[in-house]
Amino acid sequence: MTLVWKLLRQHISLPQLVGFFFANLFGMLIVLLGFQLYHDILPVFTQGDTFLKKDFLIVSKRIGTVGTFSGRASTFTSAEVDDIRKQRFCKDVGAFTASRYTVSAGMGIEGIASFRTEMFFESVPAQFVDTDSERWHFTPESGVVPIILPRNYLAIYNFGFARTRSLPQLSESVIGMVDLDIVMRGAGREGRVKGKVIGFSNRLNTILVPDDFMAWSNAEYAPGADTAPTRLIVEVDNPADDAVVRYFQHKGYELEDDKLAAGRHTYFLKVLAGIVMSVGLFISLLSFYILTLSIYLLVQKNTSKLENLLLIGYSPARVSLPYQLLAVGMNAVVLLLSLLLLVCVREFYMERIWMLFPQMEEASLWPSCLLGGLLFAGVSAFNVLAVRRKVQSVWHRKE
């Protein structure tokens, strides 16, 4: 192996290999950086909403101000819901179902009662809640209702209610210790269940409970009440599509703008990350082509030496091995340096992101490492096969 390498390395062009190395390093770094940056920044727009689907809009009708409808929100008819469902941008439509009875909840910490307040419940179909069905489920026998709260409700409690009443402030990490004693009254009946907070959302300003609990409780405490929805949840294919805004403006419906903006930001982040990764992948492909071409030229210059080696008994696999090790070795060094540079660059921009969003969760580096490993394996396999095929062509020509 050492003698074969000494014989074949004479025509290696160092500038060509250096050019390939840095081009490959630059392309690999762009691909991994674009991929990692997308996963690091995505929680800025979606953090706290892992329980809810991302690309949805909340739609309502404008509250009437004239006549008997003053101060009351109009409901959606079945025909209006079907019309929304038929639009090309719509993937699914669900209705908010509100509690038609009075609800009060008392909060206690470790069995010590703190306060009681009036509240309300809403639910959406289960397919809009992205969580384990075992957690997002209610049965009258269990008597425990899973609840998703708006994150700003917790802020109101901590910085307003708790301070004025000398109550302890609560963090999300300890909210599971809180017991909610829920009392429902309606139709001359009264019932109690236990509430368990399982998550928080930035995107829904409502107290969300499972749809099966809402159906059961409305039937028990508000039988025969009007259940026509006043709000809809619409899952869209592309929140940045202008057709979405035009349609709802034409119909006179209102959208919660922050949800639309969050969806647009997420969509453009995906597009930007895709463009950056495509540029990096294109640069990497060019560098791979340069390396393959360099090895082809090197084999061509060493054709007579290769023929002699094959004639004296060396196999094509053994003759190919030095070139294959060269290609794989350079790819491995490129991968390691790319990951090292990725860690350095990531530390730089994450410090600035955490200054703006101190509560943002840190994404893992393992997906980027896996992506880099897959690129390394694919490119190395291509280089090995290309070299083997070129040497085989010399062997067949000798024959």
Secondary structure, 3 states (H helix, E strand, C coil): CHHHHHHHHHHCCHHHHHHHHHHHHHHHHHHHHHHHHHHHHHHHHHCCCCCECCCEEEEEECECCCHHHCCCECCCCHHHHHHHHCCCCEEEEEECEECCCEEEEEEEECCEEEEEEEECCEECCHHHECCCCCCCCCCCCCCEEEEEEEHHHHHHHHHHHHHHCCCCCCCHHHHHHEEEEEEEEECCEEEEEEEEEEEEECCCCCCECCHHHHHHHHHHHCCCCCCCCCEEEEEECCCCCHHHHHHHHHHCEEECHHHHHHHHHHHHHHHHHHHHHHHHHHHHHHHHHHHHHHHHHHHHHCHHHHHHHHHCCCCHHHHHHHHHHHHHHHHHHHHHHHHHHHHHHHHHHHHHHHHHCCCCCCCCCHHHHHHHHHHHHHHHHHHHHHHHHHHHHHHHHHC
